[in-house]
C-alpha cells in the first residue's frame, strides 16, 4: 500500500515532457512571419533567410 502511494506522489511531481524543441520551432515561425510582413505573396517571402 505504501509503495502505491509513493508511486502516485512520484508521478504527480515528475516534470512533464520538455517543450524546448517545440518552442524553438515556434520562435522560428514567428520570426519568419515578422520578416515576411508586407509581402504580397508567398513566393517573394520564401526568399528570406533566417
Backbone torsions as a table, in degrees:
resi	resn	phi	psi	omega
1	UNK	NA	-44.5	-178.9
2	UNK	-66.0	-35.0	179.7
3	UNK	-65.0	-39.5	178.6
4	UNK	-64.3	-41.7	178.3
5	UNK	-64.9	-39.3	178.4
6	UNK	-64.0	-39.4	178.9
7	UNK	-65.2	-39.7	177.8
8	UNK	-63.7	-44.4	178.6
9	UNK	-63.3	-39.9	179.0
10	UNK	-63.3	-41.9	179.4
11	UNK	-65.3	-39.9	-178.3
12	UNK	-64.9	-40.2	-173.2
13	UNK	-95.3	-1.4	175.9
14	UNK	-77.2	138.6	-177.5
15	UNK	-68.5	150.5	178.7
16	UNK	-71.5	-178.2	-180.0
17	UNK	-58.4	150.7	179.5
18	UNK	-76.2	136.4	-178.1
19	UNK	-112.0	12.5	-178.5
20	UNK	-59.2	-44.7	179.4
21	UNK	-61.9	-38.8	179.1
22	UNK	-67.9	-39.5	178.1
23	UNK	-64.3	-37.8	177.3
24	UNK	-64.3	-40.9	177.9
25	UNK	-65.6	-43.0	177.5
26	UNK	-61.6	-38.1	179.0
27	UNK	-65.2	-40.6	178.0
28	UNK	-64.3	-40.6	178.8
29	UNK	-64.9	-42.0	178.7
30	UNK	-63.6	-41.5	179.1
31	UNK	-64.0	-43.6	177.9
32	UNK	-63.1	-39.4	178.8
33	UNK	-64.1	-41.5	178.3
34	UNK	-66.1	-40.0	-179.5
35	UNK	-67.9	-30.1	-176.4
36	UNK	-87.7	0.2	-178.7
37	UNK	-60.5	128.4	178.1
38	UNK	102.1	-16.9	176.7
39	UNK	-75.0	143.9	-178.0
40	UNK	-80.1	-39.9	-176.2
41	UNK	-128.4	167.3	-175.8
42	UNK	-70.4	-33.6	-174.7
43	UNK	-63.4	-35.9	179.0
44	UNK	-77.2	-27.0	179.0
45	UNK	-82.3	-15.9	179.5
46	UNK	-74.7	-13.0	178.9
47	UNK	-80.6	-4.9	178.7
48	UNK	-71.3	149.0	178.1
49	UNK	-118.8	142.9	177.6
50	UNK	-90.6	NA	NA
